Amino acid sequence: MKKRALLEMSVESLDAALAAVRGGADRIELCENLSVGGVTPNAELLRQAREVIEVPIFAMIRPRGGNFCYSAQELEQMKHEIAMAKAAGMDGVVFGILTGSGLVDTHANATLVDLAKPLPVTFHRAFDELQDLEQGLEQVIATGATRILTSGGRPRAEDGSAEIARLIRQAGDRILILPGGGIRPGNLEHVARQTQATEFHSGLSNMLSGPHRVRHEFEEGVRMLIHVLETESRSGEPVEIANPNRQTSNGRHR
């Protein structure tokens, strides 16, 4: 039996984070304002989450919604936010910076990757804004990032699964490709089988319309995602792919 793929859940509140963990999520991507794709969570939310959540938490580093081309002032703000995330005990950070012409800003990203060390860095779905994903993959690798969150350049990972599979083959063991974008219990099996990825990202935003739904429907949605991954791990040939990030005994990344 192959190893079950890891599930990362994107959340914007402590209640949702706790519900995700109860549902079986392996890692949390912590943001604020998911309606604009997520921005940097405030220091208090980071602190509260770290106090009560044992699984790894990756903090979004994004000063605003909109495009991914940032001013010098915004880049300085992102540096401050990375330092804040490290001080709060986060296990990783998530960001992505593009140039005005829509390419990966290798210099700016590499600068922030260095600042974030030793934390792993996920290059988020700014990647899907690129015209040439294969070229973009090589550019992100050059920055030193650990993961790329992508829907394969399409609105949903389900539609971009063939491209995600190509990116995984191109990446080899140089960087981890993390499929995400519209992943639900109803389409996760398709994405998992098409891509053979070892980690998946979901937000289940359709289940986050109120506290009651956070406590019940969202938690159950996460549990259903885990069930799909567990079922998928019991099918096919044995596969064991090492996690690229060393973990402590309690599952948190160093």
Buried (B, 14 or more C-beta within 10 A) or exposed (E): EBEBBBBBBBBBBBBBBBBBBBBBBBBBBBBBBBEEBBBBBEEEBBBBBBEEBEBBBBBBBBBEEEEBBBEEEBBEBBBEBBEBBBEBEBBBBBBBBBEEEBBBBBEBBBBBBEBBEEBBBBBBBBBBBBEEBEEBBBBBBEBBBBBBBBBBBBEBBBBBBEBBBBBBEBBEEEBBBBBBBBBBBEBBBBBBEBBBBBBBBBBBBEBBEEEEBBBEBBBBBBBBBBEBBEEBBEEEEEEEBEEBBEEEEEEBBE
